[in-house]
Amino acid sequence: MFSIIKLLITSTLMLIFLFTSLGSAKAISAHGIVPGKDKFKQRLDSIQYLLSVYDTLSPFAEYENAFDRIVDVQSQISDKLIKVLSDPRIVKYNITELFGNTGLMISHSSDERIYFLSLDEKTGGSFRSCITIIHYRLPNGIFQASYFGDGDDDALSTSVYDTPYLLDSISNIYFVSGSVTTCNTCVAAVAITLQLDSAGYTTDVVYAYDGRYYDLLKFDFDTHTKTFTYEYYEPLADDPLYAEDDEQTLHQMRCIGLFAFEQGKFFEKSKCEYWEPREK
């Protein structure tokens, strides 16, 4: 009798342990977090989990509501990123190491006061737009994050950004350029200055290009001379997407220019436009 009772007790304890373990595993897999951690660390774990889920999603998936699922996970990732990147506790972490292998495209200034984090929107088409979040650290020590561009400019809000360069440490002015693929042979590129102040940041467009990617020859910034140069061909007169009413059919206009950063802003120093015979 004693052996039977002992066996029943042992079996009951094993079942309790099994269900408890399954419950904990379900909690981790369902939310991407481990119960008992502080809320900030839980948010980080949740973002990591959501990014791993997002990596498996495709607009070409055969299951129903594929786009709705993508948009839903996008929204969760963006909202949680903005919260953790606006929390001073983020300073304890290396943002690039934290999210660098998750599908996010990350760039930052050398002083780590500006970060750009971009997520492919997975539109499924030739317009390869991104959701971009800017994280910035103000001179007064406040940490903030928000959607970049706020929809005011398509190129600003959908681009992936290069490394921001500090132009003026006193005025907290940076230069950065970004670009987005707008069709299989099209690109929109933008060069801007970004200035941090006590309330947030302001941007000013230095130059923007929208055309065929093979027509864009140069869109460069020289960190030594603090000059920005561009060079590109205007669209051909018979271009079905970009052409304007132009009688020129045997030539293509070439545009070259240079801006220099002086006294806190960029000034146009040179500009040249001339016709060249179009390539056959």
Stockholm file with secondary structure:
# STOCKHOLM 1.0

chainA/1-280         MFSIIKLLITSTLMLIFLFTSLGSAKAISAHGIVPGKDKFKQRLDSIQYLLSVYDTLSPFAEYENAFDRIVDVQSQISDKLIKVLSDPRIVKYNITELFGNTGLMISHSSDERIYFLSLDEKTGGSFRSCITIIHYRLPNGIFQASYFGDGDDDALSTSVYDTPYLLDSISNIYFVSGSVTTCNTCVAAVAITLQLDSAGYTTDVVYAYDGRYYDLLKFDFDTHTKTFTYEYYEPLADDPLYAEDDEQTLHQMRCIGLFAFEQGKFFEKSKCEYWEPREK
#=GR chainA/1-280 SS CHHHHHHHHHHHHHHHHHHHHHHHHHHHHHHSCCTTSCHHHHHHHHHHHHHHHHHHCCTTCSSTTHHHHHHHHHHHHHHHHHHHHTSGGGGGSCHHHHHTTTTCEEEECTTSSEEEEEEECCCSSSCCCEEEEEEEECTTSCEEEEESSTTSSHHHHHCEECCCEEEETTTTEEEEEEEEEEETTEEEEEEEEEEECSSCEEEEEEEEEEEEGGGEEEEEEETTTTEEEEEEECCCTTCTTTCCSCCCCSEEEEEEEEEEEETTEEEEEEEEEEEEECCC
#=GC SS_cons         CHHHHHHHHHHHHHHHHHHHHHHHHHHHHHHSCCTTSCHHHHHHHHHHHHHHHHHHCCTTCSSTTHHHHHHHHHHHHHHHHHHHHTSGGGGGSCHHHHHTTTTCEEEECTTSSEEEEEEECCCSSSCCCEEEEEEEECTTSCEEEEESSTTSSHHHHHCEECCCEEEETTTTEEEEEEEEEEETTEEEEEEEEEEECSSCEEEEEEEEEEEEGGGEEEEEEETTTTEEEEEEECCCTTCTTTCCSCCCCSEEEEEEEEEEEETTEEEEEEEEEEEEECCC
//
